[in-house]
């Protein structure tokens, strides 16, 4: 008899550190186990999957919006392919930070997966500093990511002070439901044993909330048309706009030019995996701070920018092309 696969949902708003936490878990997983990761991103290009490539897991991406749309079909396609191809010992699912977790949990616990998956604790990451920002506190998705979690993890605590810790403790102490545990970590250092905690039966505060976006994700990975050196894709939904670029593997970017550019873009979120003249690099930018990670490999270079209003995408594209040694052409 096939044993149901332990499965965890890893949630959190934009910039909470979900990908870093999953990379930490992969680095510390049992060496004899194969793990699968299903990644959903708001942008069309897909960055997180490339960041996790070669990090000890089989990764399947569902880019371009909330994976639970249309009765969960994009998610089911990606999840079924992940299970069939890798036969994982555990599955981690990372939804977009702008997605609503209720529909995803409903699909995972439904009849179709009742004998396939063993749904374990949902883990929600948050930046404690955001608990002082009314825009986060009033966001329905942010509220339900917390309400539906079994483990709530304060991340990025190396950037917090005593007032942030006090605000975090008071916030969750005042909540009527205490069916969750809380933790205080830095750099996404989630404990492996939290994954085996049971899934609770929490109720969503906003069960009808849903992330609307401009297009449905494709089941096949995004590829470059023959003869093209790059493509650009845009998306929008829930008060946010994204623009992403996929570049040919033959292009090598100037590391210095990219670092200067990424520091100058006033975006809520920026992620990139790029083949640079200093080797493959991952860039992660939030609130004007750019962090860099060395990668073992990088095929096509990818850049994704998310903001709460459209940015001058054409100007950013021109600077990206210059960093790659290209002279941008007009349509």
C-alpha positions in Angstrom: 0.0 0.0 0.0 1.2 3.5 -0.9 1.6 5.7 2.1 0.1 9.1 2.0 2.7 11.8 1.4 3.2 14.3 4.3 2.4 17.7 2.9 2.9 21.2 4.3 1.6 24.6 3.2 4.2 27.4 3.7 2.4 30.7 3.6 3.3 34.4 4.2 2.8 37.8 2.7 5.2 39.3 0.1 8.8 39.5 1.5 8.1 37.3 4.6 10.9 34.9 3.7 9.1 31.8 2.5 11.7 30.8 -0.1 14.6 31.3 2.4 12.7 29.1 4.9 12.2 26.3 2.4 15.8 26.5 1.3 16.7 26.1 5.0 14.5 23.1 5.3 15.9 21.5 2.2 19.5 22.0 3.4 18.6 20.1 6.6 16.3 17.4 5.3 17.1 13.7 5.7 19.6 12.8 3.0 17.8 9.6 2.0 14.5 11.4 1.3 13.3 13.0 -1.9 11.2 16.1 -1.3 8.9 17.9 -3.8 8.2 21.6 -3.8 5.2 23.2 -5.6 5.9 26.9 -6.0 3.2 29.5 -6.9 4.2 33.0 -7.8 2.3 36.2 -8.5 4.5 37.0 -11.5 4.5 35.3 -14.8 8.2 34.5 -15.1 8.8 32.3 -12.0 11.9 33.0 -9.9 11.6 30.8 -6.7 11.8 27.5 -8.6 15.1 28.6 -10.2 16.4 29.6 -6.8 15.7 26.1 -5.5 17.1 24.3 -8.4 19.9 21.9 -7.3 19.0 22.4 -3.6 17.9 18.9 -2.9 14.3 18.8 -4.1 12.2 18.3 -7.2 10.5 21.6 -8.0 7.4 22.3 -10.0 6.2 25.9 -10.7 2.8 27.4 -11.1 3.5 31.0 -12.1 1.2 33.8 -13.1 -1.4 34.1 -10.3 -3.1 32.2 -7.5 -2.7 28.5 -8.0 -6.1 27.7 -6.6 -8.1 29.5 -9.4 -10.7 27.7 -11.5 -11.5 25.0 -8.9 -7.8 24.4 -8.2 -7.0 23.1 -11.7 -3.6 24.8 -12.1 -2.5 23.6 -8.7 -3.8 20.0 -9.3 -2.0 19.8 -12.6 1.3 20.9 -11.1 0.8 18.7 -8.0 -0.1 15.6 -9.9 2.9 16.0 -12.2 5.2 16.5 -9.2 3.9 13.4 -7.5 4.0 11.3 -10.6 7.5 12.3 -11.7 9.3 12.4 -8.4 7.3 10.2 -6.0 8.4 12.5 -3.1 8.7 11.5 0.6 7.4 15.0 1.5 5.8 17.9 -0.3 6.1 21.6 0.5 3.7 24.0 -1.1 4.6 27.7 -1.4 1.6 29.8 -2.6 2.1 33.4 -3.8 2.3 35.9 -1.0 -0.8 37.6 -2.4 -2.8 34.4 -2.6 -5.6 33.2 -0.3 -4.8 29.9 1.5 -8.4 28.8 2.1 -9.1 27.4 -1.3 -5.7 25.7 -1.5 -6.3 23.9 1.8 -9.8 22.9 0.7 -8.3 21.3 -2.4 -5.5 19.5 -0.5 -7.9 18.1 2.0 -10.6 17.2 -0.5 -11.7 13.8 -1.7 -9.3 13.8 -4.7 -6.2 13.8 -2.4 -7.6 12.1 0.7 -5.6 8.9 0.2 -2.6 10.6 -1.6 -1.6 13.3 0.8 -1.3 13.4 4.6 -1.9 17.1 5.2 0.3 18.3 8.1 0.7 21.7 9.8 0.4 24.9 7.8 3.3 27.3 8.6 2.9 31.0 8.2 5.9 33.3 8.2 5.6 37.0 8.9 7.9 40.0 9.4 7.0 41.3 12.9 7.7 44.9 11.8 4.6 44.7 9.6 2.4 44.3 12.6 2.7 48.1 13.0 1.5 48.7 9.5 -2.3 49.1 9.2 -2.2 48.2 5.5 -1.0 44.7 6.5 -3.4 44.3 9.4 -6.4 45.2 7.2 -5.5 43.0 4.3 -7.8 40.0 4.1 -5.2 37.6 2.8 -2.8 38.6 5.5 -5.4 38.0 8.1 -6.4 34.6 6.8 -2.8 33.4 6.3 -2.5 33.9 10.0 -6.0 32.5 10.9 -5.4 29.3 9.0 -1.9 28.6 10.3 -0.9 26.0 12.8 2.6 27.5 13.3 3.1 31.2 13.1 6.8 32.1 12.6 8.2 35.6 13.2 11.0 35.7 10.7 13.7 38.4 10.0 14.0 38.9 13.7 17.6 40.0 13.3 16.2 43.2 11.9 13.7 43.6 14.8 14.0 45.4 18.1 12.3 44.9 21.6 9.2 46.9 20.5 8.7 44.5 17.6 8.9 41.5 19.9 6.5 43.0 22.3 4.0 43.9 19.5 4.3 40.3 18.2 3.7 38.8 21.6 0.8 41.1 22.4 -0.8 40.6 19.0 -1.1 36.8 19.3 -1.8 36.8 23.0 -4.9 38.9 22.3 -6.3 36.5 19.7 -9.3 34.4 20.8 -8.1 31.3 19.1 -4.9 29.8 20.6 -4.9 26.6 18.4 -1.5 27.6 16.9 2.1 27.8 18.2 4.4 30.8 17.6 8.1 30.9 17.1 10.8 33.6 16.8 13.5 32.9 14.2 16.0 34.6 11.9 17.0 33.8 8.3 14.0 31.4 7.8 15.4 28.8 10.3 12.3 26.7 10.6 12.6 23.6 12.8 12.1 20.3 10.9 9.9 18.9 13.6 7.3 21.6 13.1 6.5 20.0 9.8 5.1 16.9 11.5 2.7 18.8 13.7 -1.0 18.0 12.9 -3.2 20.1 10.8 -5.8 21.9 12.8 -9.4 22.8 11.8 -9.2 26.6 11.7 -11.8 28.6 9.9 -11.0 31.4 7.4 -12.1 34.9 8.5 -12.8 35.8 4.8 -13.7 32.5 3.0 -14.9 34.4 0.0 -11.7 36.4 -0.5 -9.8 35.5 -3.6 -6.8 36.8 -5.5 -7.9 38.0 -8.9 -5.3 38.3 -11.7 -5.1 39.2 -15.3 -4.4 35.7 -16.8 -4.4 32.1 -15.9 -1.1 30.3 -15.5 0.0 27.9 -18.1 0.7 24.3 -17.2 3.8 24.2 -19.3 7.0 26.1 -18.3 7.5 29.5 -20.0 10.1 29.3 -22.8 11.7 31.7 -25.2 10.4 31.7 -28.8 13.0 30.6 -31.3 15.4 33.4 -32.2 14.4 35.6 -29.3 16.9 36.8 -26.7 14.3 37.8 -24.1 10.6 38.0 -23.4 8.6 40.2 -21.0 5.4 39.3 -19.2 3.1 41.4 -16.9 0.4 40.6 -14.4 -1.8 42.5 -12.0 -4.2 41.7 -9.2 -5.2 42.7 -5.6 -3.7 46.1 -5.9 -0.3 44.9 -7.1 1.4 44.9 -10.5 4.3 42.7 -11.7 6.6 42.7 -14.7 9.1 40.0 -15.4 11.7 39.2 -18.0 13.2 35.9 -19.2 16.6 36.1 -20.9 18.5 33.7 -23.1 21.1 31.5 -21.5 23.7 32.9 -23.9 23.6 36.4 -22.3 25.9 37.3 -19.5 25.0 40.3 -17.3 27.2 42.8 -15.6 27.0 42.1 -11.9 27.9 45.8 -11.0 25.3 47.2 -13.4 22.5 44.9 -12.0 23.4 45.6 -8.4 23.2 49.4 -9.1 19.9 49.0 -11.0 18.2 46.8 -8.4 19.2 49.2 -5.7 17.6 52.0 -7.6 14.2 50.4 -8.3 11.6 51.5 -5.7 9.6 48.2 -5.8 7.8 46.4 -3.0 9.5 43.2 -4.1 12.2 42.3 -6.6 13.7 38.8 -7.3 16.1 37.7 -9.9 18.3 34.7 -10.9 20.9 35.8 -13.3 24.0 34.6 -15.2 26.5 37.4 -14.3 30.1 38.0 -15.1 30.8 36.9 -11.5 28.9 33.7 -11.9 25.3 32.6 -11.3 23.6 34.9 -8.7 20.2 35.3 -7.0 19.1 38.8 -6.1 16.4 39.5 -3.5 15.3 43.1 -2.9 12.8 44.5 -0.4 12.4 47.9 1.1 15.5 49.1 -0.7 17.8 46.4 0.6 19.3 44.0 -1.9 20.7 40.6 -0.8 22.7 38.3 -3.0 23.1 34.5 -3.0 25.5 32.4 -5.0 23.9 29.7 -7.1 25.3 26.4 -8.3 23.7 26.9 -11.7 21.6 29.2 -13.7 20.3 28.6 -17.2 18.0 31.3 -18.3 18.2 34.6 -16.5 15.0 35.8 -14.8 13.9 39.1 -13.3 10.6 39.8 -11.6 9.5 43.2 -10.1 6.3 43.6 -8.0 4.9 47.0 -6.8 1.6 48.4 -5.7 1.5 50.6 -8.9 3.0 50.2 -12.4 6.6 51.2 -12.6 8.4 52.5 -15.8 8.8 49.0 -17.1 10.2 50.2 -20.5 13.0 52.1 -18.7 13.8 49.2 -16.5 13.9 46.9 -19.5 16.3 49.2 -21.3 18.7 49.2 -18.3 18.4 45.4 -18.0 19.3 45.0 -21.7 22.2 47.4 -21.3 23.5 45.3 -18.4 23.3 42.3 -20.7 25.2 44.0 -23.5 22.1 44.4 -25.6 20.8 47.4 -27.5 17.0 47.3 -26.9 14.9 47.4 -30.0 11.4 49.0 -30.3 8.4 46.9 -31.4 
